[in-house]
Amino acid sequence: RPIDHAHNARIDGTLYGQRALSETVFSVIKRTLGDVVRARSWYREFREIVLMCVDYNIKRAVN
């Protein structure tokens, strides 16, 4: 449809590629480490997510 073509013409290919890469990383983290954050406070939730990312990066560096 013409409206779909107009929407797709506005998408920057480079930025969309970066989004695809980040979505892939988020998917891997959620599949391997789980998609539940067990902490209750904002600070501890943030810390838990950061530690998940650190764990992911360490696993990638080892392999």
Jmol script that loads the backbone (N, CA, C; Angstrom):
load data "model"
ATOM      1  N   ARG A   1       0.837  -1.183   0.000  1.00  0.00           N
ATOM      2  CA  ARG A   1       0.000   0.000   0.000  1.00  0.00           C
ATOM      3  C   ARG A   1       0.877   1.240   0.000  1.00  0.00           C
ATOM      4  N   PRO A   2       0.388   2.307  -0.547  1.00  0.00           N
ATOM      5  CA  PRO A   2       1.198   3.532  -0.588  1.00  0.00           C
ATOM      6  C   PRO A   2       1.597   4.050   0.800  1.00  0.00           C
ATOM      7  N   ILE A   3       0.717   3.901   1.765  1.00  0.00           N
ATOM      8  CA  ILE A   3       1.055   4.403   3.108  1.00  0.00           C
ATOM      9  C   ILE A   3       2.200   3.593   3.719  1.00  0.00           C
ATOM     10  N   ASP A   4       2.228   2.279   3.457  1.00  0.00           N
ATOM     11  CA  ASP A   4       3.334   1.453   3.950  1.00  0.00           C
ATOM     12  C   ASP A   4       4.648   1.837   3.288  1.00  0.00           C
ATOM     13  N   HIS A   5       4.590   2.130   2.007  1.00  0.00           N
ATOM     14  CA  HIS A   5       5.805   2.530   1.303  1.00  0.00           C
ATOM     15  C   HIS A   5       6.339   3.847   1.862  1.00  0.00           C
ATOM     16  N   ALA A   6       5.448   4.785   2.140  1.00  0.00           N
ATOM     17  CA  ALA A   6       5.879   6.071   2.690  1.00  0.00           C
ATOM     18  C   ALA A   6       6.499   5.890   4.066  1.00  0.00           C
ATOM     19  N   HIS A   7       5.946   4.986   4.873  1.00  0.00           N
ATOM     20  CA  HIS A   7       6.510   4.740   6.203  1.00  0.00           C
ATOM     21  C   HIS A   7       7.893   4.104   6.085  1.00  0.00           C
ATOM     22  N   ASN A   8       8.046   3.129   5.210  1.00  0.00           N
ATOM     23  CA  ASN A   8       9.331   2.454   5.059  1.00  0.00           C
ATOM     24  C   ASN A   8      10.399   3.367   4.475  1.00  0.00           C
ATOM     25  N   ALA A   9      10.005   4.366   3.715  1.00  0.00           N
ATOM     26  CA  ALA A   9      10.975   5.291   3.131  1.00  0.00           C
ATOM     27  C   ALA A   9      11.599   6.181   4.197  1.00  0.00           C
ATOM     28  N   ARG A  10      10.921   6.383   5.320  1.00  0.00           N
ATOM     29  CA  ARG A  10      11.437   7.235   6.387  1.00  0.00           C
ATOM     30  C   ARG A  10      12.389   6.500   7.318  1.00  0.00           C
ATOM     31  N   ILE A  11      12.493   5.191   7.231  1.00  0.00           N
ATOM     32  CA  ILE A  11      13.342   4.407   8.128  1.00  0.00           C
ATOM     33  C   ILE A  11      14.792   4.482   7.645  1.00  0.00           C
ATOM     34  N   ASP A  12      15.681   4.862   8.534  1.00  0.00           N
ATOM     35  CA  ASP A  12      17.105   4.909   8.222  1.00  0.00           C
ATOM     36  C   ASP A  12      17.677   3.498   8.333  1.00  0.00           C
ATOM     37  N   GLY A  13      18.247   2.996   7.265  1.00  0.00           N
ATOM     38  CA  GLY A  13      18.737   1.626   7.222  1.00  0.00           C
ATOM     39  C   GLY A  13      19.823   1.332   8.241  1.00  0.00           C
ATOM     40  N   THR A  14      20.743   2.274   8.448  1.00  0.00           N
ATOM     41  CA  THR A  14      21.829   2.056   9.397  1.00  0.00           C
ATOM     42  C   THR A  14      21.309   1.952  10.823  1.00  0.00           C
ATOM     43  N   LEU A  15      20.433   2.868  11.192  1.00  0.00           N
ATOM     44  CA  LEU A  15      19.888   2.836  12.543  1.00  0.00           C
ATOM     45  C   LEU A  15      19.026   1.599  12.762  1.00  0.00           C
ATOM     46  N   TYR A  16      18.290   1.202  11.726  1.00  0.00           N
ATOM     47  CA  TYR A  16      17.454   0.019  11.873  1.00  0.00           C
ATOM     48  C   TYR A  16      18.318  -1.225  12.037  1.00  0.00           C
ATOM     49  N   GLY A  17      19.473  -1.270  11.394  1.00  0.00           N
ATOM     50  CA  GLY A  17      20.398  -2.384  11.566  1.00  0.00           C
ATOM     51  C   GLY A  17      20.939  -2.453  12.984  1.00  0.00           C
ATOM     52  N   GLN A  18      21.220  -1.292  13.566  1.00  0.00           N
ATOM     53  CA  GLN A  18      21.682  -1.248  14.954  1.00  0.00           C
ATOM     54  C   GLN A  18      20.585  -1.716  15.891  1.00  0.00           C
ATOM     55  N   ARG A  19      19.340  -1.364  15.582  1.00  0.00           N
ATOM     56  CA  ARG A  19      18.229  -1.820  16.414  1.00  0.00           C
ATOM     57  C   ARG A  19      18.124  -3.338  16.340  1.00  0.00           C
ATOM     58  N   ALA A  20      18.288  -3.910  15.158  1.00  0.00           N
ATOM     59  CA  ALA A  20      18.212  -5.352  15.010  1.00  0.00           C
ATOM     60  C   ALA A  20      19.295  -6.039  15.837  1.00  0.00           C
ATOM     61  N   LEU A  21      20.489  -5.476  15.878  1.00  0.00           N
ATOM     62  CA  LEU A  21      21.569  -6.050  16.675  1.00  0.00           C
ATOM     63  C   LEU A  21      21.250  -6.003  18.157  1.00  0.00           C
ATOM     64  N   SER A  22      20.736  -4.872  18.621  1.00  0.00           N
ATOM     65  CA  SER A  22      20.420  -4.756  20.046  1.00  0.00           C
ATOM     66  C   SER A  22      19.263  -5.669  20.433  1.00  0.00           C
ATOM     67  N   GLU A  23      18.265  -5.811  19.552  1.00  0.00           N
ATOM     68  CA  GLU A  23      17.148  -6.712  19.844  1.00  0.00           C
ATOM     69  C   GLU A  23      17.638  -8.159  19.931  1.00  0.00           C
ATOM     70  N   THR A  24      18.624  -8.514  19.112  1.00  0.00           N
ATOM     71  CA  THR A  24      19.195  -9.859  19.163  1.00  0.00           C
ATOM     72  C   THR A  24      19.886 -10.099  20.497  1.00  0.00           C
ATOM     73  N   VAL A  25      20.641  -9.115  20.963  1.00  0.00           N
ATOM     74  CA  VAL A  25      21.329  -9.252  22.251  1.00  0.00           C
ATOM     75  C   VAL A  25      20.320  -9.374  23.383  1.00  0.00           C
ATOM     76  N   PHE A  26      19.283  -8.542  23.362  1.00  0.00           N
ATOM     77  CA  PHE A  26      18.246  -8.624  24.404  1.00  0.00           C
ATOM     78  C   PHE A  26      17.583  -9.991  24.396  1.00  0.00           C
ATOM     79  N   SER A  27      17.349 -10.533  23.206  1.00  0.00           N
ATOM     80  CA  SER A  27      16.724 -11.850  23.094  1.00  0.00           C
ATOM     81  C   SER A  27      17.614 -12.938  23.686  1.00  0.00           C
ATOM     82  N   VAL A  28      18.908 -12.876  23.399  1.00  0.00           N
ATOM     83  CA  VAL A  28      19.846 -13.868  23.944  1.00  0.00           C
ATOM     84  C   VAL A  28      19.898 -13.780  25.466  1.00  0.00           C
ATOM     85  N   ILE A  29      19.961 -12.554  25.992  1.00  0.00           N
ATOM     86  CA  ILE A  29      20.007 -12.373  27.447  1.00  0.00           C
ATOM     87  C   ILE A  29      18.748 -12.941  28.079  1.00  0.00           C
ATOM     88  N   LYS A  30      17.593 -12.661  27.497  1.00  0.00           N
ATOM     89  CA  LYS A  30      16.335 -13.136  28.077  1.00  0.00           C
ATOM     90  C   LYS A  30      16.221 -14.656  27.993  1.00  0.00           C
ATOM     91  N   ARG A  31      16.725 -15.253  26.898  1.00  0.00           N
ATOM     92  CA  ARG A  31      16.633 -16.714  26.771  1.00  0.00           C
ATOM     93  C   ARG A  31      17.598 -17.432  27.698  1.00  0.00           C
ATOM     94  N   THR A  32      18.797 -16.873  27.898  1.00  0.00           N
ATOM     95  CA  THR A  32      19.801 -17.579  28.702  1.00  0.00           C
ATOM     96  C   THR A  32      19.706 -17.266  30.189  1.00  0.00           C
ATOM     97  N   LEU A  33      19.380 -16.015  30.526  1.00  0.00           N
ATOM     98  CA  LEU A  33      19.385 -15.612  31.928  1.00  0.00           C
ATOM     99  C   LEU A  33      17.992 -15.419  32.507  1.00  0.00           C
ATOM    100  N   GLY A  34      16.982 -15.537  31.684  1.00  0.00           N
ATOM    101  CA  GLY A  34      15.611 -15.364  32.152  1.00  0.00           C
ATOM    102  C   GLY A  34      15.120 -13.953  31.901  1.00  0.00           C
ATOM    103  N   ASP A  35      13.819 -13.818  31.868  1.00  0.00           N
ATOM    104  CA  ASP A  35      13.238 -12.515  31.566  1.00  0.00           C
ATOM    105  C   ASP A  35      12.552 -11.895  32.778  1.00  0.00           C
ATOM    106  N   VAL A  36      12.865 -12.396  33.970  1.00  0.00           N
ATOM    107  CA  VAL A  36      12.251 -11.888  35.191  1.00  0.00           C
ATOM    108  C   VAL A  36      13.297 -11.141  36.005  1.00  0.00           C
ATOM    109  N   VAL A  37      12.930  -9.943  36.441  1.00  0.00           N
ATOM    110  CA  VAL A  37      13.767  -9.193  37.364  1.00  0.00           C
ATOM    111  C   VAL A  37      13.164  -9.380  38.746  1.00  0.00           C
ATOM    112  N   ARG A  38      13.938  -9.931  39.646  1.00  0.00           N
ATOM    113  CA  ARG A  38      13.404 -10.305  40.961  1.00  0.00           C
ATOM    114  C   ARG A  38      13.454  -9.187  41.986  1.00  0.00           C
ATOM    115  N   ALA A  39      14.245  -8.173  41.723  1.00  0.00           N
ATOM    116  CA  ALA A  39      14.388  -7.067  42.680  1.00  0.00           C
ATOM    117  C   ALA A  39      13.109  -6.242  42.731  1.00  0.00           C
ATOM    118  N   ARG A  40      12.934  -5.520  43.826  1.00  0.00           N
ATOM    119  CA  ARG A  40      11.727  -4.707  43.999  1.00  0.00           C
ATOM    120  C   ARG A  40      11.985  -3.216  43.849  1.00  0.00           C
ATOM    121  N   SER A  41      13.114  -2.734  44.314  1.00  0.00           N
ATOM    122  CA  SER A  41      13.379  -1.301  44.217  1.00  0.00           C
ATOM    123  C   SER A  41      14.027  -0.990  42.869  1.00  0.00           C
ATOM    124  N   TRP A  42      13.911   0.278  42.441  1.00  0.00           N
ATOM    125  CA  TRP A  42      14.440   0.671  41.148  1.00  0.00           C
ATOM    126  C   TRP A  42      15.951   0.460  41.077  1.00  0.00           C
ATOM    127  N   TYR A  43      16.659   0.849  42.120  1.00  0.00           N
ATOM    128  CA  TYR A  43      18.114   0.715  42.116  1.00  0.00           C
ATOM    129  C   TYR A  43      18.530  -0.748  41.974  1.00  0.00           C
ATOM    130  N   ARG A  44      17.889  -1.615  42.708  1.00  0.00           N
ATOM    131  CA  ARG A  44      18.256  -3.032  42.645  1.00  0.00           C
ATOM    132  C   ARG A  44      17.845  -3.662  41.322  1.00  0.00           C
ATOM    133  N   GLU A  45      16.735  -3.231  40.737  1.00  0.00           N
ATOM    134  CA  GLU A  45      16.354  -3.712  39.408  1.00  0.00           C
ATOM    135  C   GLU A  45      17.414  -3.318  38.389  1.00  0.00           C
ATOM    136  N   PHE A  46      17.829  -2.059  38.451  1.00  0.00           N
ATOM    137  CA  PHE A  46      18.855  -1.565  37.536  1.00  0.00           C
ATOM    138  C   PHE A  46      20.149  -2.344  37.709  1.00  0.00           C
ATOM    139  N   ARG A  47      20.547  -2.553  38.954  1.00  0.00           N
ATOM    140  CA  ARG A  47      21.769  -3.293  39.235  1.00  0.00           C
ATOM    141  C   ARG A  47      21.670  -4.719  38.700  1.00  0.00           C
ATOM    142  N   GLU A  48      20.521  -5.359  38.854  1.00  0.00           N
ATOM    143  CA  GLU A  48      20.335  -6.722  38.369  1.00  0.00           C
ATOM    144  C   GLU A  48      20.447  -6.781  36.846  1.00  0.00           C
ATOM    145  N   ILE A  49      19.864  -5.798  36.167  1.00  0.00           N
ATOM    146  CA  ILE A  49      19.947  -5.772  34.702  1.00  0.00           C
ATOM    147  C   ILE A  49      21.383  -5.534  34.253  1.00  0.00           C
ATOM    148  N   VAL A  50      22.098  -4.648  34.932  1.00  0.00           N
ATOM    149  CA  VAL A  50      23.503  -4.395  34.591  1.00  0.00           C
ATOM    150  C   VAL A  50      24.323  -5.663  34.788  1.00  0.00           C
ATOM    151  N   LEU A  51      24.071  -6.386  35.875  1.00  0.00           N
ATOM    152  CA  LEU A  51      24.814  -7.629  36.118  1.00  0.00           C
ATOM    153  C   LEU A  51      24.489  -8.693  35.072  1.00  0.00           C
ATOM    154  N   MET A  52      23.262  -8.719  34.594  1.00  0.00           N
ATOM    155  CA  MET A  52      22.910  -9.642  33.501  1.00  0.00           C
ATOM    156  C   MET A  52      23.719  -9.309  32.250  1.00  0.00           C
ATOM    157  N   CYS A  53      23.849  -8.020  31.961  1.00  0.00           N
ATOM    158  CA  CYS A  53      24.626  -7.609  30.791  1.00  0.00           C
ATOM    159  C   CYS A  53      26.107  -7.927  30.962  1.00  0.00           C
ATOM    160  N   VAL A  54      26.624  -7.729  32.178  1.00  0.00           N
ATOM    161  CA  VAL A  54      28.025  -8.073  32.456  1.00  0.00           C
ATOM    162  C   VAL A  54      28.233  -9.571  32.272  1.00  0.00           C
ATOM    163  N   ASP A  55      27.314 -10.370  32.783  1.00  0.00           N
ATOM    164  CA  ASP A  55      27.390 -11.822  32.634  1.00  0.00           C
ATOM    165  C   ASP A  55      27.392 -12.211  31.155  1.00  0.00           C
ATOM    166  N   TYR A  56      26.521 -11.594  30.381  1.00  0.00           N
ATOM    167  CA  TYR A  56      26.464 -11.859  28.942  1.00  0.00           C
ATOM    168  C   TYR A  56      27.794 -11.517  28.275  1.00  0.00           C
ATOM    169  N   ASN A  57      28.371 -10.358  28.605  1.00  0.00           N
ATOM    170  CA  ASN A  57      29.632  -9.940  28.001  1.00  0.00           C
ATOM    171  C   ASN A  57      30.783 -10.859  28.392  1.00  0.00           C
ATOM    172  N   ILE A  58      30.794 -11.340  29.631  1.00  0.00           N
ATOM    173  CA  ILE A  58      31.848 -12.270  30.060  1.00  0.00           C
ATOM    174  C   ILE A  58      31.726 -13.588  29.283  1.00  0.00           C
ATOM    175  N   LYS A  59      30.518 -14.087  29.155  1.00  0.00           N
ATOM    176  CA  LYS A  59      30.310 -15.320  28.388  1.00  0.00           C
ATOM    177  C   LYS A  59      30.760 -15.152  26.944  1.00  0.00           C
ATOM    178  N   ARG A  60      30.477 -13.989  26.357  1.00  0.00           N
ATOM    179  CA  ARG A  60      30.912 -13.744  24.977  1.00  0.00           C
ATOM    180  C   ARG A  60      32.432 -13.663  24.871  1.00  0.00           C
ATOM    181  N   ALA A  61      33.076 -13.075  25.882  1.00  0.00           N
ATOM    182  CA  ALA A  61      34.529 -12.943  25.847  1.00  0.00           C
ATOM    183  C   ALA A  61      35.215 -14.289  26.007  1.00  0.00           C
ATOM    184  N   VAL A  62      34.618 -15.181  26.810  1.00  0.00           N
ATOM    185  CA  VAL A  62      35.219 -16.495  27.045  1.00  0.00           C
ATOM    186  C   VAL A  62      35.101 -17.367  25.800  1.00  0.00           C
ATOM    187  N   ASN A  63      33.966 -17.281  25.131  1.00  0.00           N
ATOM    188  CA  ASN A  63      33.767 -18.108  23.922  1.00  0.00           C
ATOM    189  C   ASN A  63      34.430 -17.449  22.781  1.00  0.00           C
TER     190      ASN A  63
END
end "model"
wireframe off; spacefill off
backbone 0.3
color backbone group
